[in-house]
Amino acid sequence: LTKFETEGAYNINSYDDTRICFMQINPNAEATSTMEARQALIYALNLQEIVTGTYGSDKICTVANSVFSPASMFYNADWKNYEQDVEKAKELIAQTGLADKPIKVIFNSARVGQEEMAIMIQSQLQALGLTCEVEGMETSGYFTSYFRATDTYNIALMANGMKGDPGNFCGLFNNTRSGANMYTTEEVNNLWTEIDKETDPAKRQELCNTVVAALKDCWSCVPFAQTNCVFASQPNLRGIEDTNRMTDFTKLYFVQ
């Protein structure tokens, strides 16, 4: 990005990718089966460093504040993400004996940036004395591990488009649906159902505010990256704003 910006011969275009990258901490694995163990791992992480270390620029990616993207209905810019607390992490690591339990992080090797994210997470956990293994998996094997209950890993990285109605993605954060390796409470699961049933926009907003807070209290899902689609174009290329997120290339044309 810096190269294209400094050359001055290109226009830099950007739009919200609507995608949120998040990490799922697996309660089915012994080392991360307790709330305290999951809290230890989350308190250990500096989300800004993970995002900056992976993408290098906030023009490409910023830290998310929830599993909702700004393109989601009922997104609330006032929601707050987890914050690093190294001393609390050290206390919980000692309390739970995590230093003696290897932590395994898996990611989809076909997804851009996930290996770098995994390595950043590994580095931050190792800095607090934890043993952390990173494993990239091909897509079909990864999805099998992610969506079916298993105890074979502790942390998994996932990214999904969070555009439009919450009903489009809420199943990922319900352990009776697609979140089989995520700790969610009956309250969280029921709230997603209530959001789908409710028709009044104001009440739906209240329910979304409640479910985001309740999911955060589960200490099993960490949304950390909100990506943009950024691309360079020749200055005589027009019609980009009319392509509906670059899906209709017939709208593009050149000028002299």
Salt bridges, closest charged atoms under 4 A:
GLU5 OE2 - LYS59 NZ 2.75
GLU7 OE2 - LYS3 NZ 3.04
ASP17 OD2 - ARG19 NE 3.86
GLU30 OE2 - LYS101 NZ 3.46
GLU87 OE2 - LYS90 NZ 3.79
GLU91 OE2 - LYS88 NZ 3.71
GLU135 OE1 - LYS104 NZ 2.68
ASP165 OD2 - ARG204 NH1 2.85
